[in-house]
Amino acid sequence: MLRLLDAHTGSPAEVKPARPGLLRLCAYVPGNAGVSGATALRVLLVADLVARVAELGNLQALTVLVTGDESAERMSALESAASALGIHPPAGRARSGGAPALAGGPADIHVVSSGVDTHDARSGVVARVGNAHEHGTGAYGRGAADPLPADEHDPLAVRLALMSFRFDQPADLTDGVMADARETVRDWRRWVARWAESPSKPVPAHLAEAIQAAFGDLDTPSVVALLHGLAHDDSVPAGAKFETFVYADRVLGLDLPSEIGKPA
């Protein structure tokens, strides 16, 4: 069950799909010039995380991208960046007011950034995404038309950096945050490949419950912290660590098994 802070009420709300078995999502691309490309990308990431959590709970997720007067250049750059971050493409695009027709009904969740009008959200939960602030010499973003960092950055490390903050809070993407994310993704992939050589063990029940509860609140920082602790917990067998990391990665989307079978 998904529980998200509803921007309409200021309180957590359970997400109850209007149609059983189907979760309809609308992700609103912020169009005002004061919103960075990184913030627009974060909106798409949050929608992707919600869809992955829904699918983990055996729901089908259908995402519609709601756009305004964004230029073709900006949308092309944004969608290219989203693909690099492992964000699943939307089922389609719609202008404001046109999403229900494309989705086959009103959205159950509206994912928006600060300052975006939610007059379309007459039903469902409004999940408001905090702005992403870019700092330091690493130049995470270069404006609305260039939301990805330079090529030397692992795009999925950018994904991890954004997931290290609660979705409804600002994300400060400093050089230190980016460096930590790159190191973490690199280490986790290496360790998962090493643990894959050990006999498989089931995900410990208390870890599965903790991960499911955190994902239910879209609390990715708690899952990231749990994995950090688990990696160095000698009381947990390597095979159980492997299964736990791979299970969490179904939502985190960091391609953690990618080093399996490669030379050390």
Steps between C-alpha positions, in 0.01 A plus 500: 500500500635842401475782754606842374492850643204662323578862413126578498454408867854515639449152649601149394237326291458145380496465125184316396488424126161578351533196275609177672838380386592824317680805636466813286776761537538851362848656505492876440809648335560842658504758225602820676848629425593514869484121536822314423528206265607293799168573674304403189704180484427432866125518432538226241718297738240516777230386258728213396557399863126503569439283193771253606358474853154439354636228273682342797153475656358333186327810366526617142622860484407738218685833489396804295743789455314832524676783319437869443681723254839331532720519192578192295868546590428500871272196486749307288780575749279413795383169355858408404613574855210301643595200288860523623370491858306180432165678514238303310342699214142620549205342327444833326499879521206729559436868540346629819148361530557225244657234721178318608405428141845356429513301825145371472389677815608749768845463652545333838826691560612837365878557524579872489779739596477809717310783336313281251125557485303188594159608373490179293529293818133485593543143624788292627806583709730792411864412568701822495869452419766720660728704277845370412769757576830479311820605674875479456741475211357171378216692331228239539262691274552758231153643482163370395620372164792298643396315817776236509855539632815464299589164344745408775207457740317167511137592422374239746713664768292812431192285558641381834594854602142617443359197684718581801258783582132464586302571186300780665811680630758705308793306358836675533724348234843608620827365366530295820156345458578410140840352589345287777229376263750398233713314756196327648365379166844371405548318832149351506536357150838348589365348823185363334721325242710351781195391705349337189774235523365381837204262551172690476312572822153657532460865591478508882140563601577807711690659211224425250244656734716809558560549126134453412391746771751762383403460135135528602578852624733564204772538765797418280756657741406235760553221248836646397603522867384141561713373211801697624470327837430158353808507278723501810290268719704182544207322667309482170614232249636622167221321311235684704675832439493427128127424494420805716696741279348358182150518652544866601646579159167414336391845622832681542592420137880522542583198282679339794541155337686651202847386617404134548720274290750772414871475590570638848 
